[in-house]
Amino acid sequence: MFKTSLSAMMMVAVLAIGSSRNSDATSLNLSQFQWKNRLLLLFAPSPTHPLFDQLHKSLQVRNAGVKDRDLVVFEILESDRSTMNNDSLDPQTARSLREEFGVSQGEFRVILIGKDGGIKLKRQSQTRLEDIFSLIDAMPMRREEMRQKSENRKSEGKK
């Protein structure tokens, strides 16, 4: 596993994001996600790339698991619309993310960033969503989140 601080990843500082719901560009600073969300970045040449397509379909089917793990999913594509949680990213933002994470043209890559801002997974090969979920679920912060949710359900059941 690779560790790097979010501040080191923030060399790009502020990126522009264009939302499919709002044509006005707003700023996207990845540090805004620290301690709130985990980030899953999927880089591929096109949406038909077999490794991307498989993971993309799994994410759609397991959307509840994505939300439960506080994942923000970035899909950065060369030949099609790039997105952050299904909202469009402008091409400059997609290029900046590709440069920031050192992803070459034509390359497939999966990067998982934890809530602490560290890179937890960096892979260029087939990656199953179940493996990503298992990795997240083994993290101390996630284990604490699951423990707290369990305690909340128990206390609500006693009322």
C-alpha positions, -999 to +999 in steps of 0.1 A: +000+000+000+011+035-008+010+063+017+011+100+008-005+129+024-034+148+009-014+180+011+012+164-012-015+154-036-028+190-035-001+203-057-029+210-081-045+231-054-079+241-069-095+224-098-125+235-118-155+212-119-185+216-142-216+200-130-241+184-154-268+200-134-251+234-133-232+249-162-213+273-139-179+261-129-172+258-092-140+250-075-130+215-065-103+211-039-097+175-030-087+185+005-124+193+011-130+155+013-104+148+040-119+132+071-154+131+054-150+109+023-129+082+008-121+088-029-121+062-056-105+074-088-109+053-119-088+063-149-094+047-183-090+055-220-128+050-226-159+037-209-156+005-230-122-005-215-130-039-201-115-033-166-132+000-163-165-013-176-165-042-151-158-019-121-183+008-133-211-018-135-203-031-100-204+004-086-238+010-100-252-023-087-236-018-052-244+019-048-257+014-013-223+000-003-206+029-020-227+054+000-223+035+033-185+037+029-186+074+022-170+069-012-168+097-038-162+081-072-143+099-099-144+084-134-117+100-155-120+091-192-099+103-221-125+098-249-158+105-230-173+125-202-154+124-169-175+125-137-174+128-100-204+109-085-221+112-119-217+150-122-196+160-152-160+172-147-147+196-172-118+184-194-092+205-177-101+190-143-099+155-157-064+164-173-053+178-140-063+147-120-046+125-146-014+146-143-016+148-105-017+110-101+008+103-129-016+084-152-005+082-188-027+083-218-042+050-226-036+037-191-061+021-167-057+027-131-076+025-098-066+047-069-083+046-035-077+074-011-086+071+026-104+097+047-070+106+061-058+115+026-034+086+022-033+065-009-045+030+002-046+013-032-030+019-065-036-007-092-033-010-129-049-044-132-083-060-126-098-048-093-130-062-079-153-039-060-155-066-033-117-063-028-120-025-025-148-028+000-128-054+020-098-031+021-119-002+033-137-024+059-104-034+073-093+002+079-094+013+116-116+044+108-141+022+089-142-004+117-150+024+142-178+037+118-193+002+117-191-001+155-209+032+160-236+023+135-241-010+153-244+007+186-268+033+172-291+005+159-290-012+193-299+019+212-327+027+187-341-008+192-343-002+230-365+029+226 
